[in-house]
């Protein structure tokens, strides 16, 4: 079975090569080939998963060594894969949801002239993400990490004829480069500290390493996670990434790219367990981001950007849980999986709405769409109930566990983190109810466009609705299935470990508080949007609302602190370079040139001048000799 692991990556990678190099001859079948290659990876994943289930909990690790990448003395880098419970979970999610998104894209991108290339980029993205989670060492993980960054750049900017899409792709790429520097520095620190990149030796040697070194490595890994998972302070790219086609939004924001940071932290759990300060920073970043994203999501009228704020917030929950250590590792991954179902379903539902509304994204121009798009309404509604934590649905089981784990941290820190998580649950219920009401309820508010064409809402084709239905089933049943008999906990515990902690309040009390927050959030949203007519033009709003519409001024902050600061720093460095560095170099050259020019005048070619200089030199020697004798 070990020999099948490489095929997980090879299948979509081959698909990308065929589609991107095959030329226009494959235009008519490119979308089908891309879907087949993605589905092949999922089938192989299911086969390997079945094999792991047949083994004991401690024997569920498969390894495959392909070749030595850099075999030199003292520096060994291998291309090798490791498949265990953690990576298997990600492989199933990536390949499974990725295949559904491929199927959805067949209908969504039907009229795009560059559809073959789009599917090639999708395959490339899957291959890079699978390489990231299957690598058995940090250096190979870095290759997948960079591959994901490249593929996301290509997908976000796929409609490059739109300046906004090209700008968004460049912004995502540049912001992620900041985080990538953190990962590269962490890998360098690992090599100088442990002498290796491999997961096993690195994580097994943590106990013999100073806390200071572990803290430095942990903070650099967190910086990398912030870039890929859009966490504060590297979150600014996520909302702009909505400029890409909707299937890209579902792929990036549900099951793949934004979850890479969570995987990195959980995989490196031993490092963070040995560095409490770095672990505390992880929880702070997660707590701040879950509120940041939720507040932003409350003020967005663009349906995809509202869901992007939601993604930022939900990943914040996962990062918070990962920062709790063994208390929260399992629940971070459990919420990641359930989130993959309902968030992918929500994004695909948003794409279905746009498909029926002439690509309109402003929710203020929707209304009453439940009558025209019943399948989209039901599937989107189930995803909505799952994300707000409605009892019995997936989000109820996974998010409640994170809130319980936050309180189980104990002490003042536990109370603060638990309270923040509860507040985030209330805000989530508010902004998602707002999305539901503005899109599917009330009176229709759409109007003719600039060309006089009025939208005619209609249900999407089956190639789009079938993936939405499948994801809706996951949104409803996945959480309960994982929780019965602690299935998910027992599955991951051999890899991540688990500590129940000592919660100051009971699980029932946490559930009750969460339900109160849910009711409050839904109730406020209903009073504000359900009982009133939603205006087509957004009102001016409060100061907080206006700030949230501008992503809480994150771009303004980046422009003032980073862009202008970088410009001033660059100008200062140029001035120092010109005046000091070049001044010293040019001054030295000028001095040598001037001195040589003066000395050159002595070499005039006249014998009488040379005779005089020789006579003068001889006279000086005689005078010096007489003076020395006299002394």
N, C-alpha and C positions, 0 to 999 in steps of 0.2 A: 504493500500500500504506500510505502514511503515514496516510491517512484512516481506516484500520481501527483505529489504536491507541486512539483514544478509545472505541471500541466495547468494548474489553476491560473498561473500567471501567463503561461505560454499561449493559452487559447485566445484571450482578448488581445494579447500583444500581437499575435499572428493576424488577428482580425484587423487591427489598426494598420499593420504593414500592408496587407492586401488592399484595404480600402483606400489608403492614402497614396499608395504607389500604383494601383491598378488602372488609374486613369478613367476617362469618361466611359469606357466600355462597360464599367460596372455600375453606371448611374441607375440603371433600371432595377438592379437587384442588390445594390449596396446596403440598403436598409435591412433587407432580409438576411444578408450575410452577417452584418454586424450583430443582429439579434441572435442568430444561431451561435456565433462565437461566445456571446455573453451567456446564453443558456447552457452551452457546453461546460463553461466554468462552474455554473451552478449545479449541474448534474454531477460533475466530479466532486464538488463540495459535499453533496448529499451522500455520495458513496463513501467518502472519507469519514463523514460524520457517523454513518452507520457502523463503520469499523471501530471508531472510538467508543461508541456506546457499548460495543461488545467486549471492551477491556475494563479492567478494574480502574478505580479513580486515580490511582498512583501510576498507572501505566499508560495513560492517555497522552503521551508525548511522542510524536513521530519526527524524525529528523532526516533530511536529505542534503548531502553535500554534493555540489555539482563540480566545482573546481576552485583552485586557489587563485584568487584575483591578484593579490600582491604578495608573492612568497619571497620575502627577503629576510635576512637575519635580524631578529628583534622586532619585526613588523610583519604580522601575518593577517591578511584580510582575505576571507573566504566568501564565495557566493554559495551560501547554504541556507536552508529553510528549516523552520521549526514550527510544527503544528501541534498546539495543545488546546486546552479548553478555551483559553482567552482568544487566541488567534482564530480558532474554529468558529467562535461566535461571530467575530467580525467577518470572516470569509462568507458565512451563510448570509449575513445581512447585506454585505456589499454585492455579492453575486445575485442574490435573490431579488432585492429591491432594484438593483441595477438592471436586471433582465426585464422586470416589469416596466421600468422607465424606458427601456429600449422599445418594448412593445407599444407603449403609449406614444412614443415619438414617431412611430410609423404613421399614425393618423395626424399628429400635431404638426409634423414637418412635411406633410404630403405635398404641398405646393412650393416648397423651397427648392430652388435650383441647385443648391449645394448640399442636398440631403446626404449624399454618400460621404462627403467629407465630415459632416456633422456626426454620423455614426462612427466614422474612423476616430474622431476625437473622443467620443464616448468610450469606445473600446480602449483607447490609450489611457484614459482616466481610470477605468476599472483595473487595467494591468498595473498601473503605478500604485494604486491604492492597495491592491492585493499583495504586491511586492513589499509595501510598507509594513503590513501586518504579519507577513509570513517570514520576514528576515529573522535570522537567528543572531544578528549582531547589529550594533548601532550604525556602523558605516554603511551596510547594505540598506538598513532602514532609511538612512539619509538619501540614498539614491531614489528610493520610492517616494520619499518626502519631496524631493525636488521635482520628480516626475509629476506628482500631483499638482505642484505649483504651476508647472508648464502647461499641463492639460487644462487646468482651470482657467488660465490666461487665454488659451485658445477658445474655450467654450464660452466664457463670459463675453469675450469680444467677437463672437462668431458673426454677429451682424455688424461687421466693421464699417459698413457704409453709414452707420449712425455714429456721429461723434461722441455721443454720450456712452455708447457701448465700448468704443475704443478707449475712452478715458477711464471707464470703470475697470476694464481689464488691466490697464496699466497701473491703476491705483491698487488693485488687489495684488498684483505681482510685486510692486514696490513695498507695500506694507508687509507682505509675507516675507520679503527678503530680510526685513529687520528681525523677525522671529527666527528665520533660518540661520542668521548669524549666531543666535543663542544656541541652537542645536550644534552647529559646527564647533563653537567654543566648548560646549559640554563634552563633545566627543574627544576633543584635544585634551581636556582635563582628565577624562577617563583614561586615555592612553598613558598620560604621564603619571597618573596615580596607580592604575591597575596593570598597565602594560598590555592591555588587550581591549578589544571592542565587543567581544562576545557577551551575550546576556548572562549566561551561566556564571563564568568566572567573575564578571563585574559584580553581579548582585550577590554572589556568595562571599565576596571579599569586603563587603560593606562594613562588617563588624570590626575589621582591623584598620579602618580608615578614620582619620580625625573628623570631627563634626564640622569643622570649618570647611574642609574640602568638599564634604558631602553637601553642605549648604550652598557652596558656589555652584556645584554641578546641578543641584536641584533648581536653583534660581534660573540658570541658563536653560534648563529643560522647560521650566514654566514659561520663559520668554518665547520659546519655540511654540509651545502649546497655545499661548495667547495669539500668536500670528495665525496659525491654521484654524483655531477654533473661535476666532473673532471675540476674544475676551479683552476687557479693558487692560491696557490702554491701546491695543492694536485691533480695535473693533470697527474702525471707520470704513473698511472696505466692503463690509457685508451688505449693507443696504444698497450701495451702488451696483453690487453684483447682480441685482435684479434686472439689469439691462439685458442679460443673456436670455435665450429662449427658456420658457417655463420648465421643460424637462431638466435643463441644467440647474435651475434653482432647486428642483426636487432632489436631484442627485447630490449637489453640493451641500444643501442645507438639511438633508434628512439623514442619510446613511453613510456618507463617505467623508468628504474633506473636513468638515467642521468637527467630526468625531475623532480625527487623528490626534488632536491634542489630548483628549481624554484617554485614548489608548496609550499614548506615550507616558502619561503620568502613572497610570495603573500598571503598565508593564515595568516601570521603574520604581515601583512601590517601595522596594527595600531601601533605595537611596533616600526617598522622602521620609521613610520611617526612622532613618538614622539622622535626619536633619529636621528637628521640630520647628525651627524658625522658618525654613523653606516651606514646610507643610502648612504653617500658619498663614504665610503669604498666599498660598494656593487657595485656602478657604476664603480669605479676604477678597481675592480677585473674583472668585466664583460668586460670592455674596453681592459684591458691588455690581457685577455684570448682570446678574439675574434681575436686579431692580432696574438697572440702566436700560436693558432691552425691553423690559415690560413697560416702562414709562414711555419709551419711544414708540412702542407698538400701539399705545393708547391714542396717539395723535395722528397716525398715518391714514390718509384716505386712499392711497394706492394699496390695493389688496395684497400684492406681493411684498411690498415693503412693510406692511403690518405683520405679515407672516415672518419676514426676515427679523424684525424686532423680537418676535416670539422665539425664533430659533436661537438668537443670542441669549435670551433669558433662559431657555430650557438647557442650553449647553452650560450656562452658569450654574444651574442646579447640579449638573453632572460634575463640573469642576469642583464645586463645593463639596460634593460627596467624596470625590477622589482625594480632596485635601483632608478629609477626616481620618484617613488611614484605613486600617483593616475594618473599622466600623462601617465604612462607606464604600469601599471598592466595589463590592458585588452590586450594590444598589445603583452606583454610578453607571455600571455597564447594563444593568437591567433597564434603567430609564433610557439609556442610549438606544437599546433595541426597540423598546415600545415606542419611543419617540421616532425611530426610523419608520415605523408603520404609520402612525397617525400624522406625522409632519409631511411625509411623502404623499400621503393621501390628500392632505390639505393643499399642498402645492399643485398636485395634479388636478384637484378640484378647481383651484383658482385658474389654472390653464384652461380647463373645460369652460368655465364661465367666460374667460376672455375669448375663447374660440367661438362662442355663441353670441358675443357682444362686439364683434368687429375689433378685437384686441383692445377694447376699452379696459383700463385698470382702475379708474376712479370709482370707488364704491358709492359715492354720492349720485352717480348716474346709473345705478343698478335699481334694486327694489323689486319685490314680488317675483323673483326668478324661480322660486320653488314651483310655480305653476307651469313653467316652460321647460324646466330642466330637472325632472323628478329624481333621476338616478344621481345626478351630481349633487342635488340637495340632500338626499339621504346619506350618501357616502361622505360628503363634506360634514354633514351634521354629526355623524358618528365620530369622525375625527375630532370635531369640536368638543363633543362630550368627553372623549378620551383625554384631550389635552387639559381640560379644566379639572379633571379628576372626578368625574361623575362616578358614583359608587358602582362597582362591578366591571367597569371598563379598564383598559390597560393603564392609563395614566393614574388612576386611583391607586393601584397597587404599587407602582414604581415611585411616584412622586411622594406618596405618604411615607414610604420607607426611607426616603432621603430626609424628610422632615423629622422623622423619629430618630434617625442616625445623628442629625444635627443636635437635637436635644440630648442624645446619649453621650455627646462629647463631654458633657458635664461642666459644672462651674459657670462663671459669668459668660465665658466664650460660647458654651453650649446654648445658653438662653438667648444670647444675641443672634447667633446663627439660626437657631430654630425660629425665632420671631421674624427674622428677615425672610426665611423660607415661607412662613405663613403669609406674610404680607405679599410676597410674590405670587402666592396662590390666589389671593383675592384680586390682584391686579390682572393676572392671567384670565380669570373668569370674566372680568370687566371687558378687556379689549377683545377677547374672542367672541363674547356675546355681541359686542358692538359690530364685529365683522359679520356675524350671522344675520343680525337684524338688518343692517344696511344692505346686505347682498340679496337675501332671500325673502324678506318680509316687507310689510308696508306697501305703498303704492309704487307703481313703476315710475321711474324718474329719468329714463333715458331720452335723449333728444337727438335730432338729426345732426350729423357732423357738418364740417365746413362745406362739403360738397352736396349737402342736402339729403344724404343717405341715412335713414333711420335704422338702427339695429333691429334685427328680427331674431330674438333669442330662440335657440333650439338645442336639443340634446346632442351631445357629441357622438361620433361613431363608436362602434363596439370596440375597436382597437384602443380607444381611450377609456371607455367606461369599464371594461373588464379589469384592467390593472387597478382602477379605483375601487372596484368591488372587492378584489382580493386584499388590498391594503385595508379596507374597511373591516374585513374579518379579523385581520391582525390587530386593528385598533380596539376591537371589542373583546377578543378572546385571549390575546397573547399574555397580558398581565396576569389574568387569573390562572392560566395554564402554568406559567412560571412559578406562581406562588403556592399552588397546591403541593403540599408535602415538601415545601422549600426546594423544589426541583432546581431552580436556577442557582440558588445558594449552594446546594450540594454539588452542582456541576462545576462552578467556578472556584469554590473554596480551596481545592488542592493547589491552584495556581496563585490566587490572590490572597488567600488567608481570610479569616473573618473573626471579628471580635464583637460580641453583642453589646458591649458597653454597659453603662449604668444610667439609664434614662431617669431623670428626676420626676417624670410624669409617665403615666401608663400609655400604651399604644391606643387604647380606646379614647383617652382624653385628646391625644394628638389627632385622631380621626375626627372626633367631634369638633375640635377647633378648626380643622381644615374644612369641614362641611359648612361651618358658620361663615368662614371666609368666602367659600364658594357662593353661598346664598347671597351674601352682601355684594360681592362683585357682580353677579348676574342681576340682582335687584337694581343696583345703581344704573347699570347699562340699560335695563328695560325702562326705567323711569326717564332716562335721558334720551333714548333713541326709539324705544318701542311705543311709548305713549305720545310721542310728539312726531310731527312731520319733519323728516330729515331734509334740511335745505340743500339744494343742488350746489350752492356756493357756500363753502365753509365759513362760519363766523370768525371774527378776529381772534377770539379766545383769550384766555388768561395768559399771564407772562409764562407760566410753566408750559401751557399748551403750545405757545409760539416757539418756545425753546425746544420742546419735544419734536415739533414739526421739522426743526433744523437739527435733529439728532442730538439734542442737548448741547448744541454748539461744538460738537466734537471736531468738525472740519475747521471752524473758526479758531479753535484752540490749536489744532495742528498747524494751521497757516501762520498764526502769530508766533508760536513757540518754535516749531520745527522749520517751516518754510522760510519765514523772515529771519529767524535765528540762524538758520543755515546760510542764508544769503549774507548776513552780517559777518558770520564766522568766515565764510569763503572770501569776502572782501578783505577782512583783516589778514587772513593768511596770504592773500595775493599781495597786500601792502608790505607785509613782513618779508615775503619772498623777494619783492622788487627792491625794497630799500635795504634790508639787512643782508639776506643771502646773496642776491645779485650784486648789492653794493660792495660787499666784501670781495666777491669774486672779481667784479669789474674794477674795483679800486686796486686790488693786487695786480691785475693785468696792466692797468694804466701805469702803476708805479714801476713795474718791471720794464714796460715799454719806454717810459720817460728816462729811466736810468740807462737802459741800453742805447737810447738815442744820444745821450750825453757821452757815454763811453765810446760810441761809434765815431764821434768827432775826432777822437784821438788817433784813430786809424785813417790818416788822410792820404797815405801813399807817398809823402815827401821824405827823402832820405835825410835832409837836414833836420827835419822835425824829430825823426827817430834818433839822430845823433845827439841832439840836445837833450832828449829824454834819457838816453843812455848816460850822457855826461852828468845830468842831474841825479840820476839814480846812483851812479858811482860816487858822486860828491856826498850824497846822503849816507852811504855806507861808510865812507872814510870818516865823516863827522861823527857818526854813531860809534865807530871803533875808538876814536880818540877820546870821546866822552866817557866810554866805559873804562878805558885805561886810567883816566883821570880820577874816576870814582873809586 
